[in-house]
Amino acid sequence: MEEKMRILLCEDDENLGMLLREYLQAKGYDTELCPDGEAGYKSFLKNKYDLCVLDVMMPKKDGFTLAQEIRAANSEIPIIFLTAKTLKEDILEGFKIGADDYLTKPFSMEELTFRIEAILRRVKGKKNKESSIYKLGRFVFDTQKQLLTFDGEKQTKLTTKESELLGLLCAHANEILQRDFALKTIWIDDNYFNARSMDVYITKLRKHLKDDDSIEIINIHGKGYKLITPDAE
């Protein structure tokens, strides 16, 4: 029998939290509900989860702070933010922290489960892939371990989103990676906020690769990005 996927749900609205937990459990997810950020962090440290659903506005510890602490402990676990805020700055802040997705209240239960299922399928598919290793100038990138190694010594552990995006760039090295293709492959939806999120991750990847002047990620206006590298084996 396949083990149930475990979800950490942090929501301070008691009624909404209970409804979400019951709905997710009915969909087959083992769901732990926490009423604030502090309780959520304690639960995260004690238990193993496959995905986190975090409300942004919570007492004791807000969702952004909680996500940063979770990311410090586990850079790979997927995170979905729930928020009543619609300001672009708040949504972009969530993606900068490393959100995998973002839902603005009110939302449908079906939409939440669709997004959860899509993220978990992506993560599961990634884990089932054989290890792919790319040589990028003085770097070696291991997609399975999400590890970027410089000159065989300096190692950088990438987040899931960073690794997925760099993997796509490597697969299209010295060619144009179409923006829409990357968005739909990694973020599922090519809306404004996901597009801005991808720009943030491109900036992060450029910083990770700055030690080798022969490697560059350039913008191709109106089309996408191109990873320039002397080799991409």
Solvent accessible surface area in square Angstrom, and as a share of the most:
residue,aa,sasa,rsa
1,M,235,1.05
2,E,137,0.62
3,E,147,0.66
4,K,113,0.48
5,M,70,0.31
6,R,61,0.22
7,I,0,0.00
8,L,0,0.00
9,L,0,0.00
10,C,0,0.00
11,E,3,0.01
12,D,61,0.31
13,D,67,0.35
14,E,135,0.61
15,N,116,0.59
16,L,41,0.20
17,G,0,0.00
18,M,78,0.35
19,L,100,0.50
20,L,0,0.00
21,R,70,0.25
22,E,96,0.43
23,Y,51,0.19
24,L,0,0.00
25,Q,82,0.37
26,A,88,0.68
27,K,106,0.45
28,G,33,0.31
29,Y,21,0.08
30,D,54,0.28
31,T,7,0.04
32,E,69,0.31
33,L,35,0.18
34,C,7,0.04
35,P,82,0.51
36,D,13,0.07
37,G,0,0.00
38,E,74,0.33
39,A,32,0.25
40,G,0,0.00
41,Y,57,0.22
42,K,125,0.53
43,S,13,0.08
44,F,20,0.08
45,L,107,0.53
46,K,165,0.70
47,N,59,0.30
48,K,156,0.66
49,Y,14,0.05
50,D,36,0.19
51,L,0,0.00
52,C,0,0.00
53,V,0,0.00
54,L,0,0.00
55,D,5,0.03
56,V,2,0.01
57,M,112,0.50
58,M,17,0.08
59,P,69,0.43
60,K,151,0.64
61,K,38,0.16
62,D,53,0.27
63,G,0,0.00
64,F,30,0.12
65,T,50,0.29
66,L,0,0.00
67,A,0,0.00
68,Q,98,0.44
69,E,49,0.22
70,I,0,0.00
71,R,29,0.11
72,A,95,0.73
73,A,61,0.47
74,N,60,0.31
75,S,31,0.20
76,E,66,0.30
77,I,8,0.04
78,P,6,0.04
79,I,1,0.00
80,I,0,0.00
81,F,0,0.00
82,L,0,0.00
83,T,0,0.00
84,A,72,0.56
85,K,65,0.28
86,T,97,0.56
87,L,115,0.57
88,K,105,0.44
89,E,122,0.55
90,D,22,0.12
91,I,7,0.04
92,L,21,0.11
93,E,68,0.30
94,G,0,0.00
95,F,2,0.01
96,K,106,0.45
97,I,22,0.11
98,G,4,0.03
99,A,1,0.00
100,D,8,0.04
101,D,10,0.05
102,Y,19,0.07
103,L,6,0.03
104,T,46,0.27
105,K,50,0.21
106,P,136,0.86
107,F,38,0.16
108,S,54,0.35
109,M,45,0.20
110,E,112,0.50
111,E,61,0.28
112,L,1,0.01
113,T,7,0.04
114,F,111,0.46
115,R,43,0.16
116,I,0,0.00
117,E,68,0.31
118,A,7,0.05
119,I,2,0.01
120,L,15,0.07
121,R,149,0.54
122,R,47,0.17
123,V,27,0.16
124,K,116,0.49
125,G,32,0.31
126,K,38,0.16
127,K,137,0.58
128,N,111,0.57
129,K,138,0.59
130,E,154,0.69
131,S,58,0.37
132,S,49,0.32
133,I,101,0.51
134,Y,43,0.17
135,K,83,0.35
136,L,0,0.00
137,G,11,0.10
138,R,126,0.46
139,F,5,0.02
140,V,62,0.36
141,F,0,0.00
142,D,18,0.09
143,T,27,0.16
144,Q,84,0.37
145,K,128,0.54
146,Q,4,0.02
147,L,37,0.18
148,L,2,0.01
149,T,18,0.10
150,F,26,0.11
151,D,71,0.37
152,G,68,0.65
153,E,146,0.65
154,K,112,0.48
155,Q,112,0.50
156,T,36,0.21
157,K,99,0.42
158,L,0,0.00
159,T,27,0.16
160,T,11,0.06
161,K,4,0.02
162,E,9,0.04
163,S,3,0.02
164,E,28,0.12
165,L,0,0.00
166,L,0,0.00
167,G,15,0.15
168,L,26,0.13
169,L,1,0.01
170,C,4,0.03
171,A,62,0.48
172,H,50,0.23
173,A,17,0.13
174,N,73,0.37
175,E,100,0.45
176,I,55,0.28
177,L,1,0.01
178,Q,91,0.41
179,R,67,0.25
180,D,81,0.42
181,F,99,0.41
182,A,0,0.00
183,L,3,0.02
184,K,118,0.50
185,T,58,0.34
186,I,3,0.01
187,W,9,0.03
188,I,62,0.31
189,D,57,0.30
190,D,58,0.30
191,N,56,0.29
192,Y,94,0.36
193,F,55,0.23
194,N,6,0.03
195,A,17,0.13
196,R,96,0.35
197,S,0,0.00
198,M,0,0.00
199,D,47,0.25
200,V,28,0.16
201,Y,1,0.00
202,I,2,0.01
203,T,64,0.37
204,K,53,0.22
205,L,0,0.00
206,R,86,0.31
207,K,130,0.55
208,H,53,0.24
209,L,5,0.02
210,K,137,0.58
211,D,49,0.25
212,D,8,0.04
213,D,142,0.74
214,S,55,0.36
215,I,14,0.07
216,E,96,0.43
217,I,6,0.03
218,I,53,0.27
219,N,98,0.50
220,I,40,0.20
221,H,183,0.82
222,G,78,0.75
223,K,104,0.44
224,G,6,0.05
225,Y,7,0.03
226,K,48,0.20
227,L,0,0.00
228,I,59,0.30
229,T,7,0.04
230,P,88,0.55
231,D,41,0.21
232,A,37,0.29
233,E,137,0.61
